[in-house]
């Protein structure tokens, strides 16, 4: 549940205020994994497949 909340934070707000508040409520664990994807514009099928793959890997 916490990982889902971390993924859903896409609007960081003005000067990171929302991010700071979020991290106080749900601090990050000692280990983190990051991924970045470069996708074609409006390629929703690819986004859908990548999110399912990520969800299976993260748990």
N, C-alpha and C positions, 0 to 999 in steps of 0.2 A: 504493500500500500504506500509506504513512504517513497519507494523508487518511482512509483507512478506519479506522485505529487512532484517529485523533483523533475521529472520529464515534462510535466505540464506547465512549468514555469517558463513561459516564452517571452513575456513582457517584463523586462527588468525595471521599468519605471524610470523616473527622473533621477539621475545621479545614483542609481542602484539602490534606492530606498526600499523598494519591494523585495529585492534580493536579500538585503540585510535582514529584513523582518522575517522572511521565509527561512533563512538559515538559522535564525534564533529558535524558531519553532521546531524545525526539523534539521538538526546539525548533520553535516555530512559524515559518513563513516571514515575509518582510517584508510580504506582502499577505494579507489575510484577508477572507472574506465570511461573513456571518452571516444566518441566516433563522430566523424564529419562526413557528409555525403554531398556530392555535387550532382544535382539532378537537372534534367531538361525541364523547361517551363511546362507546366500543366501535365506532367507525367504522373498522374494520380495512381495508376496501377503499380508503378515502380515504388512509389511511396508506401502504398498499402503492403506490398510484399516485403519491403525493408522493415517496416514496423512490426509485422508478424514475425519475421526472423529475429529481430532484436528482442521482442517479447519472449520468444521461446528460449533465447540464450540467457536473458537476465532472470527470468523466472517469475 
